[in-house]
Amino acid sequence: MNRDLDRLYDMWDSIENIQKYTENRKLNQLNELEQAGIVHFLQIIGEASRALTTEFREKYNDINWVEIIAFRNILVHQYSNVDMDIVSRIIERDIPVLKEKVQSLIKQIEV
């Protein structure tokens, strides 16, 4: 398997975990440990995005890789200032869209 496909699967797995833990529940309904897990999965998505080859990110530029990576940096380096309302919006609004795009990319590459 190629490196970019491996990273897409890392993203896919993290998205699946986020959706599993937030299915039928809002982020503020999760306990502290579950919320920390969600933040961890978002970090993985950002780190996997950063690890994609530059050529891949340029070719599939309909995904805002820079924004995903920048958010990962905030989660990792400014962890005490993470706004959980923003995290909640990302989970509700952006994660489902990203899931569709990642799934599409996986299918394209695996062909």
RALIN-V219821 format. One record per backbone hydrogen bond with DSSP energy under -1.0 kcal/mol. NH is the residue of the N-H (numbers start at 1). CO is the residue of the C=O. If there is no record, write none. Layout:
BEGIN
<<NH;CO> <NH;CO>>
END
This chain:
BEGIN
<<6;2> <7;3> <8;4> <9;5> <10;6> <11;7> <12;8> <13;9> <14;10> <15;11> <16;12> <17;13> <18;14> <19;15> <20;16> <21;17> <22;18> <25;22> <29;26> <30;27> <35;31> <36;32> <37;33> <38;34> <39;35> <40;36> <41;37> <42;38> <43;39> <44;40> <45;41> <46;42> <47;43> <48;44> <49;45> <50;46> <51;47> <57;53> <58;54> <59;55> <60;56> <65;63> <68;64> <69;65> <70;66> <71;67> <72;68> <73;69> <74;70> <75;71> <76;72> <77;73> <78;74> <81;78> <87;83> <88;84> <89;85> <90;86> <91;87> <92;88> <93;89> <94;90> <95;90> <98;94> <99;95> <100;96> <101;97> <102;98> <103;99> <104;100> <105;101> <106;102> <107;103> <108;104> <109;105> <110;106>>
END
